[in-house]
């Protein structure tokens, strides 16, 4: 029953994303059963451009709205392109398995200028009565990265390693979250607003010149 609900959730999200892809054509997609999904997150302060096929306009992500929507792609095929931020360029190469949701982060790199980190999520927690919240840690300087409701000591996620995520179902409530590094609050709390039942959300811990920062995104369009 749990698997059936998960597949139903993926099917609903796939339908929404196929409509989105008609408006923003990044990559060719294969048959529905072979689809995977990829989004991009700008982890820097300059505009990020995702340059895909020759002749297509790039996907542009501002630092103020850093996360793209998920786009359906041909599963198991290598997606290639270029990530561009300021004067920095980085060859993009990513592959996702059938049913997988891959998030590609473009992050500042002091040595090479720009680096790509891909974090993969295989949804299996669809629950129409709850919201799904994921916590992604992309800051290696945040020791024992933990996320908790602001003003409380109960942890939503604990000890999330760099380059990984944890996900859980939570009640659909109004929520603000606080990043905790080495058992100390890091940066201001982030207001996620009113979470909706059946929707999926992500919170990203990203590095910055002023220390770790939190950003959030909704994983799909509202139905």
KAZIZI-V381365 format. One record per backbone hydrogen bond with DSSP energy under -1.0 kcal/mol. NH is the residue of the N-H (numbers start at 1). CO is the residue of the C=O. E is the energy in kcal/mol with one decimal. If there is no record, write none. Layout:
BEGIN
nh->[NH	NH]
co->[CO	CO]
e->[E	E]
END
This chain:
BEGIN
nh->[5	6	7	8	9	10	11	12	13	14	15	16	17	18	19	20	21	22	23	24	26	34	35	36	37	38	39	41	42	43	48	49	50	51	56	59	61	68	71	73	75	76	77	79	81	82	83	84	85	88	90	92	94	99	100	101	102	103	104	105	106	107	113	115	117	119	121	130	131	132	133	134	135	136	137	138	142	143	146	147	148	150	152	156	157	160	163	164	166	168	170	173	175	177	178	180	181	182	184	186	190	192	195	198	199	201	202	203	204	205	206	211	213	215	217	219]
co->[1	2	3	4	5	6	7	8	9	10	11	12	13	14	15	16	17	18	20	20	24	31	32	73	100	71	102	104	66	106	61	84	59	82	53	50	48	40	38	36	34	96	74	94	92	51	90	49	88	85	83	81	79	35	97	121	37	119	39	117	41	115	109	107	105	103	101	127	170	199	168	201	166	203	164	205	139	141	180	157	178	176	149	147	147	145	137	161	135	133	131	171	193	190	148	146	184	143	181	179	177	175	173	130	196	132	217	134	215	136	213	208	206	204	202	200]
e->[-2.3	-2.1	-2.6	-2.1	-2.1	-2.3	-2.4	-2.1	-2.2	-2.7	-2.0	-1.7	-2.6	-2.3	-1.3	-1.8	-2.8	-1.0	-1.3	-1.8	-1.1	-1.9	-1.5	-2.1	-2.5	-2.4	-2.1	-2.6	-2.1	-2.6	-2.9	-2.9	-2.9	-3.1	-2.0	-2.3	-3.1	-2.9	-2.7	-2.5	-2.1	-3.3	-1.4	-3.7	-1.7	-2.4	-3.3	-2.5	-2.1	-2.4	-2.3	-2.5	-2.2	-2.5	-2.4	-3.3	-3.2	-3.0	-2.9	-3.1	-2.5	-2.8	-3.0	-2.6	-2.1	-2.5	-2.3	-1.5	-2.7	-2.6	-2.9	-2.2	-3.0	-3.0	-2.1	-2.8	-1.6	-1.1	-2.2	-2.1	-2.0	-2.5	-2.0	-2.7	-2.1	-2.6	-3.2	-1.5	-1.7	-2.2	-3.1	-1.5	-2.2	-2.7	-3.1	-2.8	-2.7	-3.5	-1.5	-2.8	-3.0	-2.7	-2.1	-3.2	-1.7	-3.2	-2.9	-2.6	-3.5	-2.9	-2.9	-1.7	-2.6	-2.0	-2.3	-2.6]
END
